[in-house]
Amino acid sequence: MAEGRVVLPLTLRVRDLAVSLGFRAGGVKSSHCPGSASRYLTLTCPRGHDWLVRISNHRRPERTRQPAPHIDFVSLDGQAGTLQLADLLTRICDGQVAWRPLKAGGRR
């Protein structure tokens, strides 16, 4: 599993990639859970929809009060999955992925 210290640089790489594809990026927020290295990033697509992206080195807890993010990117080694994420972000920019509002927290 990737150490927590790799999550922030990974988040910044995701943000930079998204901006290069045409998203506007909001600030990076940290998880409120003690011991979690997870980061949250809001990306606004060219159509004006906000996409909440969670970037972490561990899976999201089954039960949480927080709404499930639009994209839950877990990279256990800090690198795996980045090509798939880039493809997903490209498809979002191209309008190939339907946006949906966030659901309330709780079980996924």
Secondary structure as the mmCIF struct_conf table of DSSP 4:
data_model
#
loop_
_struct_conf.conf_type_id
_struct_conf.id
_struct_conf.beg_label_comp_id
_struct_conf.beg_label_asym_id
_struct_conf.beg_label_seq_id
_struct_conf.end_label_comp_id
_struct_conf.end_label_asym_id
_struct_conf.end_label_seq_id
HELX_RH_3T_P HELX_RH_3T_P1 GLY A 4 VAL A 6
HELX_RH_AL_P HELX_RH_AL_P1 VAL A 7 LEU A 21
TURN_TY1_P TURN_TY1_P1 GLY A 22 GLY A 22
STRN STRN1 ARG A 24 SER A 30
BEND BEND1 HIS A 32 CYS A 33
TURN_TY1_P TURN_TY1_P2 PRO A 34 GLY A 35
STRN STRN2 ARG A 39 THR A 44
TURN_TY1_P TURN_TY1_P3 PRO A 46 ARG A 47
BEND BEND2 GLY A 48 GLY A 48
STRN STRN3 ASP A 50 SER A 56
BEND BEND3 ASN A 57 HIS A 58
HELX_LH_PP_P HELX_LH_PP_P1 ARG A 59 PRO A 61
BEND BEND4 GLU A 62 ARG A 63
BEND BEND5 ARG A 65 GLN A 66
HELX_LH_PP_P HELX_LH_PP_P2 PRO A 67 PRO A 69
BEND BEND6 HIS A 70 HIS A 70
STRN STRN4 ILE A 71 VAL A 74
TURN_TY1_P TURN_TY1_P4 LEU A 76 ASP A 77
BEND BEND7 GLY A 78 GLN A 79
TURN_TY1_P TURN_TY1_P5 ALA A 80 GLY A 81
HELX_RH_AL_P HELX_RH_AL_P2 THR A 82 CYS A 93
TURN_TY1_P TURN_TY1_P6 ASP A 94 GLY A 95
BEND BEND8 VAL A 97 VAL A 97
HELX_LH_PP_P HELX_LH_PP_P3 PRO A 101 ALA A 104
BEND BEND9 GLY A 105 GLY A 106
#
